[in-house]
Amino acid sequence: MSKRELIEPNPGDKRYARRDDEGRFTEMVDVGKSSAQDQKRQAKSDAGKGQGDRGDRRH
């Protein structure tokens, strides 16, 4: 699984994106929405570096 990368297609519009093996975008989510959902939920699994949307993050 690829890591999420932070992209900014337009000024002020930051998004997390994942790419497939050929470099095409497979998943894209707004940073604000992603952060809000992370704060609302307590995940059961621990996520590795670059995989913050897949489980808990270490702080």
C-alpha positions as CSV (number, residue, x, y, z in Angstrom):
1,M,0.0,0.0,0.0
2,S,1.3,3.4,-0.9
3,K,1.8,6.2,1.6
4,R,-0.4,9.2,1.6
5,E,1.1,12.3,0.2
6,L,0.0,15.9,0.9
7,I,-0.8,17.8,-2.3
8,E,-2.1,21.3,-2.9
9,P,-3.7,21.5,-6.3
10,N,-4.9,25.0,-5.7
11,P,-3.7,27.6,-3.2
12,G,-5.5,26.8,0.1
13,D,-6.8,23.5,-1.0
14,K,-4.7,20.8,0.7
15,R,-5.5,17.1,0.2
16,Y,-4.1,13.7,1.1
17,A,-3.7,11.5,-1.9
18,R,-2.6,7.9,-2.6
19,R,-1.2,6.7,-5.9
20,D,-1.2,3.2,-7.5
21,D,1.9,1.5,-8.9
22,E,1.6,3.5,-12.1
23,G,1.5,6.8,-10.4
24,R,-2.3,7.5,-10.9
25,F,-4.4,8.8,-8.0
26,T,-6.5,6.1,-6.4
27,E,-7.8,7.9,-3.3
28,M,-8.0,11.6,-2.4
29,V,-9.5,13.3,0.7
30,D,-9.6,16.9,2.0
31,V,-7.2,17.5,4.9
32,G,-9.8,19.2,7.1
33,K,-12.3,16.4,6.7
34,S,-9.7,13.8,7.4
35,S,-8.5,15.5,10.5
36,A,-12.1,15.9,11.8
37,Q,-12.9,12.2,11.3
38,D,-9.6,11.2,13.0
39,Q,-10.6,13.2,16.1
40,K,-14.1,11.7,16.3
41,R,-13.1,8.0,16.2
42,Q,-10.8,5.7,18.2
43,A,-9.3,3.2,15.9
44,K,-8.4,-0.3,17.1
45,S,-5.3,-0.8,15.1
46,D,-1.9,1.0,15.0
47,A,-0.9,2.6,11.7
48,G,2.6,2.9,10.3
49,K,4.3,6.0,9.0
50,G,2.3,7.7,6.2
51,Q,-0.8,5.6,6.9
52,G,-2.5,7.8,9.4
53,D,-6.0,7.2,8.0
54,R,-5.6,3.4,8.5
55,G,-5.6,3.4,12.3
56,D,-4.3,5.2,15.4
57,R,-1.3,7.5,15.1
58,R,1.4,7.7,17.7
59,H,1.7,11.1,19.4
